[in-house]
Amino acid sequence: MDDLEDEARRYKNETQRLSSEIVRVQNEIQNELFLKSSCEVEKLTVEDDLTNLKHSRKIDFFFVFKIFNF
């Protein structure tokens, strides 16, 4: 009878350990997804900034060209 109780205790402890590990991994995945999302937003912002900068430089070049009649 003690053997069965010991085995039941071991299974219970292992189940608790595995449940805690699952929660830890789920939290880690959630953190990684948040980080990925933040990086994607930052990437889009940088791409927009680059596009705006390119456009601005084209306009600057156009005005310099018109001023000096090249």
Secondary structure by P-SEA (a helix, b strand, c coil): caaaaaaaaaaaaaaaaaaaaaaaaaaaaaaaaaaaaaaaaaaaaaaaaaaaaaaaaaaaaaaaaaaacc
